[in-house]
Amino acid sequence: MKSRKIGNTSLQSGLLGLGCNKMLDPDNAEMVAVANAAIDLGINQFDGADSYGGGLCEKFFAKVLKTRRNQATIVTKFASLRQPDGSIAVDGSPAYARKACEASLQRLEMDCIDLYYLHRIDPKVPVEESIGAMADLVKAGKVKQIGISNASADVIRRAHKTHPLAAVQMEYSLLERGVEQQVLPVCKELGITFVAYGPLTYAFLSGEVQKHADLPPNDLFRRRQSRFAEENIPHNLKLLAALDQVRAECGGTRAQLALAWTLHRPWDVLPIPGSTKLAHLKDNAAAADISLSPAQVAKLDAAFAPGAARGSSAGGAAPAK
């Protein structure tokens, strides 16, 4: 897979990254195989967070990637704190930024984080203060580059003015295109890479989910999203016909074509599909080799036009204003 820079920085990534929110068990042989195969395939950006598994994701990186540290771009985040009742609290204060970074470095067993995100915008703290504290971490050599997640265009501008951002991360897929109106243009203007999580709409675009009952009972993340509601799934499944039409023309799977579409946008988009299965990882990686014609991109744009899908995401916090 070709290598590319993240924003206006020296950080390197493959055309795709790897979402690691479920990579929590270093004793799981297949998860370890996925991590190593990802690097072998050129997918070397590992996207984690201190909130994934309550720190287990970072510990997974420490154990599994230590011998391949120079081949991996390690990403983690702070400010999102899961409460005992399952709710999310946000702390973007400078004091917590410093505390969280030290804790992440300890779990990662590393001296420096490649890319450090403000995971959620704290409404109690001006973003300039949060980013200012992260800039201090860069100066101290604890972080190489910084990014921001789930933010509005205005907040992105303010953050970037405080310290240059390498990346902005938000949900983006054929079914979730809200960022195209303001966020993606701002990222292009400022030279910031847009990192797209949920680029397959959590397996929906692959056709894996045919009815609400297909979701495991404990999969509250997807069950809470109205686009996975029983009354909306049949309508949304009909949209996949456009993927099948393009597939008849150029081959590939539905998932590969959905990922390829993100790589053919007029913006700098870096998708990070999650994979804990080796077969899924290899399938996703092949998307980087698919070339879509302008007509095929236009066909998918039209079929999945904003508003075409029914229901909305519950995947992330609403962008701060």
C-alpha positions in Angstrom: 0.0 0.0 0.0 1.2 3.5 -0.8 2.4 5.7 2.1 1.2 9.2 2.7 1.7 12.1 5.1 -0.7 13.1 7.7 -1.5 16.8 7.2 1.5 19.0 6.9 3.7 16.8 9.0 6.3 14.1 8.7 4.0 11.5 10.2 3.4 8.6 7.8 0.3 6.5 7.2 -0.9 4.0 4.7 -3.9 5.2 2.6 -6.0 3.5 5.2 -5.5 3.4 9.0 -6.8 0.9 11.5 -9.5 1.7 14.1 -8.5 -0.1 17.3 -11.3 0.5 19.7 -11.9 -3.3 20.0 -8.3 -4.3 20.0 -8.0 -4.9 23.8 -6.6 -8.4 24.3 -2.9 -9.0 23.7 -3.6 -12.7 24.4 -6.0 -13.0 21.5 -4.0 -14.6 18.7 -6.1 -13.3 15.9 -6.0 -9.7 17.2 -2.2 -9.9 17.4 -2.1 -11.4 13.9 -4.3 -8.5 12.6 -1.9 -5.9 14.1 1.1 -7.5 12.5 -0.6 -8.1 9.2 -1.7 -4.5 9.1 1.9 -3.3 9.2 2.9 -5.9 6.6 0.1 -4.6 4.3 1.1 -0.9 4.8 -1.7 0.0 7.2 0.5 1.4 9.9 -1.6 4.0 11.6 -3.1 2.5 14.8 -5.9 4.6 16.1 -6.6 4.2 19.9 -7.7 6.2 22.9 -7.3 6.1 26.6 -11.1 5.4 26.9 -11.0 2.3 24.7 -11.4 -0.6 27.2 -10.5 1.7 30.0 -6.8 1.8 28.8 -6.6 -1.7 27.5 -6.2 -0.5 24.0 -3.1 1.3 24.9 -1.8 -1.7 26.8 -2.4 -3.8 23.7 -0.2 -1.4 21.7 2.5 -1.6 24.3 2.7 -5.4 24.2 2.0 -6.1 20.6 3.7 -3.2 18.8 6.8 -2.8 20.9 9.0 -4.7 18.5 7.6 -2.8 15.5 7.5 0.6 17.0 9.5 2.2 14.2 7.0 0.9 11.6 3.8 2.1 13.4 2.2 5.5 13.8 0.7 5.3 17.3 -2.5 7.4 17.9 -4.3 7.9 21.2 -6.8 10.4 22.6 -7.9 12.0 25.9 -10.8 13.9 27.4 -13.5 11.3 27.2 -14.2 9.6 30.5 -16.7 6.8 30.9 -18.7 7.0 34.1 -19.9 4.0 36.2 -23.4 4.4 34.8 -22.1 4.2 31.2 -22.4 7.9 30.4 -19.5 9.9 29.1 -18.0 12.9 30.9 -15.6 15.3 29.3 -12.5 16.9 30.7 -10.4 19.0 28.4 -8.7 21.0 31.1 -4.9 21.7 30.8 -4.3 19.9 34.1 -6.1 16.8 32.9 -4.4 16.9 29.5 -1.0 16.7 31.3 -2.3 13.9 33.6 -3.9 11.9 30.9 -0.8 12.1 28.6 1.5 10.8 31.4 -1.0 8.0 32.1 -1.1 7.1 28.4 2.6 7.1 28.0 2.9 4.8 31.0 0.3 2.3 29.6 1.9 2.5 26.1 5.4 2.0 27.6 6.6 4.7 25.2 8.4 8.0 25.5 6.4 9.8 22.9 2.9 9.6 21.3 2.9 10.1 17.5 -0.5 11.7 17.2 -2.5 12.9 20.3 -6.2 13.9 19.9 -8.5 15.9 22.0 -11.2 13.3 21.9 -14.2 15.4 22.9 -14.6 19.2 23.2 -15.1 20.3 26.8 -17.8 23.0 26.9 -16.4 24.2 30.2 -12.9 24.9 28.8 -12.1 27.2 25.8 -10.6 25.0 23.1 -7.6 27.3 23.1 -6.7 26.2 26.6 -7.0 22.5 25.8 -4.9 22.9 22.6 -2.5 25.1 24.4 -1.8 22.4 26.9 -1.3 19.9 24.1 1.1 22.3 22.5 3.1 22.2 25.7 3.2 18.4 25.5 4.7 18.8 22.0 7.3 21.2 23.3 8.2 18.8 26.1 8.8 16.0 23.5 5.9 13.8 24.9 3.8 14.2 21.7 4.8 14.7 18.1 1.6 16.0 16.5 -1.9 16.9 17.7 -5.4 16.5 16.4 -9.0 17.2 17.4 -12.1 15.0 17.2 -15.8 15.8 16.9 -15.6 19.5 16.5 -17.3 22.2 14.4 -15.5 24.1 11.6 -15.2 27.2 13.9 -13.7 25.2 16.7 -11.2 23.6 14.3 -10.1 27.0 13.1 -9.6 28.2 16.7 -7.7 25.1 17.6 -5.5 25.2 14.5 -4.7 28.9 15.2 -3.5 28.0 18.7 -1.3 25.1 17.4 -1.2 23.5 13.9 -3.4 20.4 13.7 -2.2 17.4 11.8 -5.7 15.7 11.7 -9.4 16.1 12.5 -11.3 13.0 13.2 -15.0 12.5 12.8 -17.5 10.0 11.4 -17.8 10.0 7.6 -19.2 7.4 5.2 -21.6 7.1 2.3 -24.4 7.2 4.9 -22.9 9.9 7.1 -22.0 13.0 5.0 -22.7 15.9 7.3 -19.1 17.0 7.5 -19.0 17.8 3.8 -20.7 21.1 4.1 -18.3 22.9 6.5 -15.7 20.6 8.2 -14.1 19.1 5.2 -13.7 22.4 3.3 -12.0 23.9 6.4 -9.7 21.0 6.7 -8.7 21.3 3.0 -8.1 25.1 3.4 -5.9 24.6 6.4 -4.0 21.5 5.1 -5.4 19.2 7.8 -6.0 15.5 7.1 -9.5 14.4 7.8 -9.6 11.0 9.5 -12.8 9.2 8.9 -14.0 6.8 11.5 -17.1 4.6 10.8 -16.4 4.6 7.1 -18.4 1.4 6.7 -21.2 2.6 9.0 -20.3 -0.2 11.4 -20.6 -3.1 8.9 -23.9 -1.8 7.4 -22.4 -0.9 4.1 -21.0 -4.4 3.7 -24.5 -5.8 3.9 -23.8 -7.6 7.1 -26.8 -6.3 8.9 -30.1 -7.2 7.2 -32.4 -6.7 10.2 -32.2 -5.3 13.7 -32.1 -8.8 15.2 -28.8 -9.3 13.5 -27.2 -7.0 16.0 -26.0 -8.8 19.2 -28.1 -8.0 22.2 -25.1 -6.4 24.0 -24.2 -4.3 21.0 -25.7 -1.1 22.5 -23.6 1.1 20.3 -25.4 0.2 17.1 -28.7 -0.6 18.7 -29.0 3.0 19.9 -28.5 4.4 16.4 -31.8 5.1 14.7 -30.4 4.1 11.3 -30.2 0.5 12.7 -33.9 0.7 13.9 -36.1 -2.0 12.5 -38.3 0.5 10.6 -35.2 2.1 8.9 -33.1 -0.8 7.9 -35.2 -2.0 4.9 -35.0 1.5 3.4 -31.3 1.9 4.0 -30.6 -1.6 2.5 -32.1 -0.5 -0.8 -29.3 2.1 -1.1 -26.7 -0.6 -1.3 -28.0 -1.4 -4.8 -25.7 1.4 -6.1 -22.7 -0.4 -4.6 -23.8 -3.5 -6.4 -24.1 -1.7 -9.7 -20.6 -0.3 -9.4 -19.3 -3.7 -8.3 -20.6 -5.2 -11.5 -18.5 -2.7 -13.4 -15.2 -2.8 -11.6 -15.3 -5.7 -9.1 -14.6 -5.6 -5.4 -16.9 -6.1 -2.5 -19.4 -3.6 -1.1 -17.1 -2.8 1.7 -14.1 -2.2 -0.6 -16.1 0.1 -2.8 -17.4 2.1 0.2 -13.9 2.6 1.4 -12.6 3.4 -2.1 -15.3 6.1 -2.3 -13.8 7.9 0.7 -10.4 7.8 -1.0 -11.8 9.5 -4.1 -13.2 12.5 -2.4 -12.0 16.1 -3.3 -10.6 16.3 0.3 -7.7 14.7 2.1 -9.6 11.8 3.7 -8.0 8.9 5.6 -10.5 6.2 6.5 -9.8 4.0 9.6 -12.1 1.0 9.5 -11.9 -1.2 12.5 -10.9 -4.9 12.1 -10.3 -7.6 14.6 -10.5 -10.4 12.0 -7.7 -11.1 9.6 -10.1 -11.7 6.7 -11.8 -8.3 7.2 -8.4 -6.5 7.4 -7.3 -8.0 4.1 -10.6 -7.2 2.5 -10.4 -3.6 3.6 -6.8 -3.2 2.6 -7.7 -4.2 -1.0 -9.8 -1.0 -1.2 -6.7 1.0 -1.7 -6.1 -0.7 -5.1 -9.6 0.1 -6.5 -9.8 3.0 -8.9 -13.2 4.5 -9.4 -14.1 6.5 -12.5 -15.7 10.0 -12.1 -18.9 8.5 -13.3 -18.9 5.7 -10.7 -18.1 8.2 -7.9 -21.0 10.4 -9.2 -23.3 7.4 -9.1 -22.5 6.7 -5.5 -22.7 10.4 -4.6 -26.2 10.5 -6.1 -27.5 7.3 -4.6 -26.2 8.2 -1.1 -26.9 11.9 -1.3 -27.2 13.6 2.1 -30.6 12.8 3.5 -31.1 9.7 1.4 -30.6 7.4 4.4 -33.1 7.2 7.3 -32.0 7.5 10.8 -28.9 9.1 12.3 -25.7 8.1 14.1 -25.2 7.9 17.8 -21.5 7.1 17.3 -20.0 10.3 18.6 -20.8 13.4 20.5 -22.4 16.2 18.6 -19.8 18.6 17.2 -19.1 21.4 19.6 -20.1 24.9 18.4 
